[in-house]
Amino acid sequence: MKQLVIEGGKKLTGEIKISGAKNSVVALIPAAILSDEEVTLYNVPNISDTNALIDIIELLDGQVEYKDEVMRIDTRNITNKVVPESLSKKLRASYYFMGALLSKFKYAEIYFPGGCNIGSRPIDFHIKGFEQLGAKVTIDGNKYIFEADKLKGARIYLDFASVGATINIMLAAVKAEGTTYISNAAKEPEIVNIASLLNNMGAKITGAGTSEIKIEGVEHLGKGVIDVIPDRIEAGTYTIIGALLGENLRISGIIEEHLDALLSKLNEMGVDLKVVDNDILINKPETFKPINVKTLVFPGFATDLGQPMSVLLTQADGTSIFEETIYENRMGHVPFLNKMGADMRVNDRTIIINGATKLKGEEVVATDLRAGAAMVIAGLIAEGTTRVNEIDHILRGYENIVEKLENAGAKIKIEEL
């Protein structure tokens, strides 16, 4: 068992470089199996989710070379096999192999995906989309079976602009006969990244990043090359940390428009920051103004930044209101923040936060990935020592988090218990 140990109250300065996006790479790797040749990904983050997906590719007889943020995936000998529960449960994004295998082989068997327990995240929209493309879907215990004589283009409307469903349907449709339209598609930057790879491989996708995506089916997908976009959630997390502890801290390698909602809220709070090219320069202000934050689909305030943001709100002078609209179980961090001295009251999906409150080090738990990020932030600003348990959640999504924070001046380490 591993534990993060944090000595709080250290100013952060220097530079923190942002890694490739977890939420992109977890779809880009499954998308690679659609190629009949080789796919090269650059700026690939070394996180546990990446390694779990490599295990699945190798199970399917693909060959993977991964070194210095470059991944080459040779898919020429890919075979169709059942993706077992031991692999699928390691991460939520294992479900992208459903769309990819169905597209390539017209048949897929995969066990229920895993991932963080942040609320009900059914894959009904994925299944409905596959069925509209012509697939038959069977659920056998904990296993999904997808099969089709052929896939045919269709008009698919998503009742909710789901990122996962948008990507999975896109994967399934690229080799379908005819044209597919996804209406009310999610607009997240990661979707554009995946569509760009597929188009580089020979797909015909237009409209990615808008509410309607058009996919003209093709018979063959060849070599592909893509840069994984910077991780906007990692960038946002470190920017929030910079607002609390920064002293001429530079967050480098960001894309500003991916962070517009967060930067707008930080400006509203009075945070001292400026964007220069692809960097954010940030300093802690003397005081923070209380604000209201509501999570929304992109380009709104990202749900994955809600828990980290709520820690910052504990330091605002007055009452802030945080509302989570995407997932119903994003409040696992609140009891631990209150244990550390915060004044937070949960009402369904809303948190009323009274500040500013001093936080003190305690033993806490990372109940999920972004709750874990919130615990790290709380530990960094708390008086004394904070010990964070169940840190595997954190390591799923933040590459070299200890090294990045240490290099900026934090006192943080991983201990084996």
N, C-alpha and C positions, 0 to 999 in steps of 0.2 A: 504494500500500500504506500502511495506517495502523498505527501502533504506539502503545500506551499507555505513557506514561512516568510512573513513580511514585517519589517520594522518600519513603521509609518513616519510621516512627517519630513521626508527628504525632498528637497527641491529637485526638479528635473531640468536638465539643460542638455545642449548638444543636439543630436539628430536621431530620430527614429525613422527608419526606412520601411515603407509599407510593402508587404508581400503580395503575391498574386491572390486573387479572390477565391476563397473557399467555395462560395456558392456558384462560381463559374466552373472551377476545375472538377467539381463532383459531377457535373454534367458533360464536360468536354471529354473526360476519359471514357465514359460509356459511349458517347457519340463516335469515338474513334473506331469502334468495331464495325461501323457502317462502311468504312473504307475497305477496298479490296487490295490495298497496298500498305503504305506507311503514313502515320500521322506524327507530327512533331509539335510539341507544346513547349512554349517558353514561359519563364516566370512562374513555374509550378511551385506552390508552397509545400514545404516538407511538414505535413501535419498527419495525424493518424487517419483522417478520412481518406487522404491520398493513398496511403499505404493499404488501406482496406480495399480500395477500388483496384489497385494493382493486383491484389490477391485474386479478385474475381476475374480480371483479364487473363491472368495466368491459368486459372482454372479452365478457362475457355480455350486454352492453347495459344493465346496471344503471347508475343514476346515483348517485354518491356525493358528498356534501358533508361535509368533515371539517375542523373548526376548533375550537380551544380545548377539546379532549377530548370534543367532541360530534360524533357521526357520524350522518348521515341517509342511509339507503339506499332509493332509490326503485326498486322491483322490478316496476313495472307493465309494463315493456317487456322484461323478461328473456327472452332466447332461449337455446336449448340449443345449445352448441357444444363441440367438443373442447377440453379444457383441455390445452394443449401442454406438452411437457416443460420448455421454457424457463421456464414459470411454476410448474408443479407441483413441480419440484425445489428451488425456493427455500425450502420449508419442509415439515416433516412434515405439518402440519395441513391441507395442501391436500386430503388425503383426505376431509375432511368434505364436500367438494363431491360425492363419490360418493353418499352417503346423501341429500343435499339434492336433487341433480339427478334421482336415481332416483325420489325421492318426488314431485317436481313434474312430471316429464316421462315417467316410466317408462322412461327411457333416459339413460345417461351414458357418456361416453368421457373418460378421464383417464389421463395417464401416471403412472408410479410416483412417489410422493411423495419429497421430499428430507428435510432435517433433519440433526441431529447423528448422528455415528457412535458411538453408545453401546452398540451390541450389536444382536443379532438382534431386530428388531421386526416380525415378519411380520403381515400383516393378515388372516390366516386366519379369525380370529373374526368380523371384519367381513363377509368373503365368506360364511361359513357362515350368518350372520344374514340377509344379503340373500337367499340361496338359500331359507332357510326361509320368508321372506316371499313367495316366488314368483318371484324374479328368476333369470335365466340369466346366468352370469358367464363371460366369455371373456377369456383373456389372449393378446394379440397382440403378441409381442415385449415392448416396454417399456410397453405400454398395456393398461389394463383396459377392458372393455366390459360394461356392465350393462344388461339389457333385461327388460321384463316386460309382458305384456298387461295385467295388473293385479296389485296387491300385496294380499295377504290376511293378516290378523292371525295370529300363531302364538305358540306357547310356545317361547321361546329360552333355552337354558341356556348360559352362558359358562363354559368350562373354567377360565378365569382372569378375575378381576375387572378387565378391561381398561377404562381410562377411554375410550380412543379408540373401541373397539368399542361400549361402552355408548352413547356419544353418537351414533355413526354409525347404529346400529340405531334409536335413538330418532328421529333425523331421517327415516329411511326409513319408519318405522311410523306417523308422525303422520297421514298421509293414506291409509293402507291401509284396506281394508274390514275391519270387525270389530275385535277386541281383541287386542293383543299384550302378552305378559308377558315381561320380561327377568329371568331368575333368575341369582343370583350376580352381580348388577350391581355396578359400581364405585360407591363412596359419596362420592367427592370433592366438595367444595363447588362446583367448577366445573360439575358435572353438574346440581346444583340450579339454578345460575344459568341454564343453557341451557334447562332445563325451564320455569323461570319465564317466560322470554321467549316460548317456544312457547305456554304457557298464556295469556299476555297477548295473543297473536295469535289465540287461539281453540281451541288444542289442548286435549285432555283427558288430561293426564298426572298420575298420582298415584304416590307412593312414591319419587320422586327423593331420593337421599340415603340410601336403605335398600337392602337386597340384592335387593329385588324391585320392579320398576317396571311399572306397568300403563299402557298407552296405548290409549285408545279412538280409533279413526280418525275423522277429520272430512273433509268435502269441501273446506272453504274456510278459509284462514287470512288474516286481515286485518292491520290496523295493529298495531304492537307497540312498546313502550317498555320499556327496562330499564337499570338501573345495572350496569356491570361491577363485580363484587366486587373488593375490594382484593387485590393479588397476594401471596398467602401465602408464595411462594418468595422474592420480592423482600424482603418483610418479614423473613423468616427470615435472609436473607443479611445485611441491614443489622443485624439483632439480633446475629448472630455477630460482625460487625465491631465493634459496640458493646461486646460482651463483651471484646474484645481491646484496644480503644482508647478506649472511651467515658469521657467526663467530663461527667456529667449530660446525656448524649445522649438525645434524645427521638425515638423512631420513631413517627410519627403516622399515624392512619388504618388501624389494623389491626383484625382480628376475632380476639379471643383464642382462641376455640375452634378456629379453623383452625390455630393454632400450639401446641396443647396438648402435643404430643409433644416439640417442640423446647424449649419453655419448661421442661418437666419435666426434660429432660436438662441444660439450663443450670443449673437449680437444684441438680441433683445434683453439678455441677462446682463449685458455690460462687459462681456469678456473682451480682453485686449488681444485681437488677432488680426492678421492680414494674410491674404493669399498672394504669393509671388510665384508666377508660372505654375509649376506643379508642386509647390510646397506651401505649408501653412506655418507661419511664425506666430507663436502664442505665448502669452504671459498671464499669470494669475492676476486678476484685478483685486482691488482692496475689498470690494463687496460684490455680491451677486444679487440681482433683482429677481424676485419670484415671478414665475411665468406659468402658463398652462401649456401642456403638450398632449397631443393626440396622435396616436400612430395611424398611418394610412398606407395603402399600397403606393408604390412609386408613382409620381415623384414626391409623395408625402413623407412624413417623418417615419423612418424605417422601424418596424417592430423589433428588429434585432438590436436596435440601439436604445430601446425603451428602458431596459433594466439598468444599463450603465448610466443613462441620463437621469434616472431617478436618484442615483447617488449624488450627482451634482446638485439636484434640487434640494437635498437635505442641507446644503450649505447656503441657500438663498435666504435673504432676510425677509421672512414673511411666509405666507401660505401659497404653495404651488399645487396645481391639480394635474395629475397624470392620468390619461385614459388610454387603455389598450383596446383596440377594436378588431385585431386580427385573431389572436389566440386567447382562449379563456384561462389558460393556466400559466400566465407569465408572472405570477406573484410569489414564487417560491423563495425569492431573495428577501422579501420584506421582513419576515420574522427575525432573520439574522441581522439585518440592518437595525431593527429595533433593539435587538440584543446588544448591539454595539453603541446604542445611544440615540438613534434616529427617532423622530416622532412621525410615524407613518400609519395611516389608518386606511384599511382596504374596504371598499364597498363594491362588491362584484368585480368589475374590471377597471375600477377607478381607484387611484390612491390619492388621498389628501395628505400633503406633506407640509409640516410646520417646521420652519427653520429660522435661523441657522442653529444647528446642533453640533456639538463636539462629539466625534466618534472615538471610541476606545477599542483597543485590540481585544479580540475574543477568538474562540475557536468556532468556526463557521463551516458551512457545507455549500459546495457548488451543486445546486440541484439540477442545473442544466447548463448548456454552454454559455449563454449570455448572462444568466444569473451568476455564473462563475466569474465572468468579466466584472460584474458589479461588485462581487466580493473582493476581487483584486483591487479595484479602485478604492473601495472602502478601506481596505487594509493599508493602502498607500497614504491615505490622509489621516488615518486614526493615530491616536497616541498609543504607544506601546506596540506589542507584538500581536499580529493576527495570524492564525493558522487556518488554512483552507483545506478541507477534506474533499475527496472525490474529484480530484483535479483532472482526471482523464477527460471529463467534459470539456475543460478549458483547452487542453492540448489538441482536441479535435479541430479547433478552429483558429488558434493563434500560433503562428509559426515563431519559434524561438522567443516566446514572450518573456522568459526570465532574462535571457541575454540582452534583449532590446531594452528592457527597463533598467537592468544593471548598468549598461553602457551609458544610460542617461542620468545615472546617479541614484537610482533606487536601491534599497537594501532588501533583496528578495532572493530566495533560493528554494530548491526542491529538496526535501528530506525524505529518505526511505524509512518507513516505520516497521 
